[in-house]
Amino acid sequence: MSETTDIITELLQGVGLEGDYRTESLTLLEKGESRYVRDLKLNFTSTLTSEHLNAKECALLGLATAINNNNKPLTAFFTKHAEAQEATAEEIADAVGCASLLASNNIFYRFRHFTQKEKYTQIPARIRMQIMMKPVTGKEFFELMSLAVSAINGCEMCVNAHENSLIQMGTTEERIFDAVRIASLVTSMGKVVF
């Protein structure tokens, strides 16, 4: 066995998959003896901790990202990880609800932003967003998850709105930055484990 194969096996076992699990992406990295697998493992491991977010928040951000990206193995991993960090079923449901709601919001508001037609800003959105009013995870953290999912989905208008809201709530830029960092690294892992 090569060092690359060993690292891939450790990475997979770390997310609860069998060591012989392979996707086309993993197979290509393994065949090429890519040094990147070490970076991937270290990057993914860094999603579990933060100086500015607690372990449960990291897990819920990972879960919202995995749900947003339709990634079954990472959804299973982050659900178990969130439960291990004492996230309640209601908090886990908030992360799932956030990913689903933001999927619609990001498309809708990106459309408004792209077209830049005043008429579209005058027509009611007719998208129910009650979960945003009183989220179980708290308004600040729900905004943080919303920002991370919006960054993944590339909605400039939503990213700016959520970041502004967080700053007004007193959230530090370091906390915001770390949430987006975690979302980006979970998304990166999802390109090879899916």
C-alpha positions in Angstrom: 0.0 0.0 0.0 1.2 3.5 -0.8 1.3 6.5 1.6 -1.5 8.1 -0.5 -3.7 5.0 -0.1 -3.1 5.0 3.7 -4.1 8.7 4.0 -7.2 8.1 1.9 -8.1 5.1 4.1 -7.7 7.2 7.2 -9.7 10.0 5.7 -12.5 7.7 4.8 -12.6 5.9 8.1 -12.6 9.4 9.8 -16.0 10.1 8.2 -17.4 6.6 8.9 -16.8 5.0 5.5 -15.0 1.8 4.7 -11.3 2.2 3.8 -11.9 0.6 0.4 -14.7 3.1 -0.5 -13.8 4.9 -3.7 -15.3 7.5 -6.0 -13.9 8.3 -9.4 -12.2 11.4 -7.9 -10.6 9.5 -5.1 -9.4 6.9 -7.5 -7.8 9.5 -9.7 -6.0 11.1 -6.7 -4.8 7.7 -5.6 -3.6 6.6 -9.0 -1.6 9.9 -9.3 -0.2 9.5 -5.8 -1.4 13.0 -5.2 0.1 14.9 -2.3 -3.2 16.8 -2.2 -4.8 14.0 -0.2 -2.8 15.0 2.9 -4.0 18.6 2.5 -7.6 17.3 2.0 -7.4 15.3 5.2 -5.9 18.1 7.3 -8.4 20.7 5.8 -11.4 18.5 6.5 -10.1 17.7 10.1 -9.9 21.5 10.6 -13.7 21.8 10.0 -14.4 20.1 13.3 -12.8 22.8 15.5 -12.5 26.6 15.5 -11.2 29.4 17.7 -14.4 31.3 17.1 -17.1 28.6 16.9 -17.9 25.9 19.4 -17.8 22.2 18.3 -21.5 22.0 18.0 -21.6 25.0 15.8 -18.9 23.6 13.6 -20.9 20.3 13.3 -24.1 22.2 12.4 -22.4 24.3 9.8 -20.9 21.1 8.3 -24.3 19.6 8.2 -26.0 22.6 6.6 -23.2 22.5 4.0 -23.5 18.8 3.3 -27.3 19.1 3.0 -26.9 22.1 0.7 -24.5 20.1 -1.5 -26.7 16.9 -1.5 -23.8 14.9 -0.1 -25.1 11.7 1.6 -21.9 10.5 3.3 -21.1 13.9 4.7 -24.7 14.5 5.8 -24.5 11.2 7.7 -21.1 12.1 9.2 -22.1 15.6 10.3 -25.5 14.4 11.7 -23.6 11.9 13.9 -21.0 14.5 14.8 -23.6 17.1 15.7 -25.4 14.5 17.9 -22.0 13.7 19.6 -21.7 17.5 20.3 -25.1 17.4 22.0 -27.0 19.0 19.2 -30.7 18.4 19.7 -33.0 17.0 17.0 -34.5 20.4 16.7 -31.1 22.1 16.2 -30.2 19.5 13.5 -33.6 20.2 11.8 -32.7 23.9 11.9 -29.5 23.2 9.9 -31.4 21.2 7.4 -34.2 23.8 7.1 -31.6 26.5 6.7 -30.0 24.7 3.8 -33.3 24.1 2.1 -34.7 27.7 2.6 -31.4 29.3 1.4 -31.5 27.2 -1.7 -34.7 28.9 -2.7 -33.7 32.3 -1.4 -30.3 32.3 -3.1 -31.9 31.5 -6.5 -34.6 34.0 -6.1 -32.5 36.9 -4.8 -29.7 36.2 -7.3 -32.3 36.5 -10.0 -33.4 39.9 -8.7 -29.8 41.0 -8.4 -28.8 39.8 -11.9 -31.7 41.4 -13.7 -31.6 44.7 -11.7 -35.2 45.4 -12.7 -37.1 47.6 -10.2 -40.3 45.7 -11.1 -39.0 42.4 -9.7 -38.2 44.1 -6.4 -41.8 45.3 -6.1 -43.4 41.9 -6.6 -43.8 40.0 -3.3 -41.4 37.1 -3.0 -44.1 34.8 -1.6 -41.5 32.6 0.1 -42.3 31.6 3.6 -39.4 32.1 6.0 -40.8 31.6 9.4 -37.9 29.5 10.5 -35.7 32.7 10.2 -37.9 34.6 12.8 -37.3 32.2 15.8 -34.8 29.6 14.9 -34.0 27.0 17.6 -30.3 27.6 17.0 -30.8 31.3 17.8 -31.0 34.2 15.4 -27.2 34.9 15.2 -26.2 31.3 14.5 -29.0 30.8 11.9 -27.7 34.0 10.2 -24.2 32.5 10.3 -25.4 29.3 8.6 -27.4 31.3 6.1 -24.3 33.3 5.2 -22.2 30.2 4.8 -24.8 28.5 2.5 -25.3 31.7 0.5 -21.5 31.9 0.0 -21.5 28.3 -1.4 -24.5 29.1 -3.6 -22.9 32.3 -4.9 -25.6 34.8 -4.0 -23.8 38.1 -3.6 -27.0 39.9 -2.4 -27.7 37.3 0.3 -24.0 37.1 1.4 -24.0 40.9 1.9 -27.4 41.0 3.6 -26.5 38.2 6.1 -23.0 39.5 6.7 -24.4 43.0 7.4 -27.0 41.5 9.8 -24.4 39.6 11.6 -22.1 42.7 12.0 -25.1 44.6 13.4 -25.7 41.8 15.9 -22.1 42.2 17.1 -20.7 39.0 15.5 -17.0 39.3 15.0 -15.5 39.1 11.5 -13.3 36.2 12.7 -16.4 34.2 13.5 -18.0 35.0 10.1 -14.8 34.2 8.3 -14.5 30.8 10.1 -18.1 29.9 9.2 -17.4 30.5 5.5 -14.0 28.7 5.8 -15.7 25.6 7.2 -18.4 25.6 4.5 -15.7 25.9 1.8 -13.7 23.0 3.2 -16.7 20.7 3.6 -17.6 21.6 0.0 -14.1 20.7 -1.0 -14.3 17.3 0.7 -17.6 16.7 -1.1 -15.8 16.8 -4.5 -14.1 13.5 -3.7 -16.4 11.9 -1.1 -20.0 11.8 -2.3 
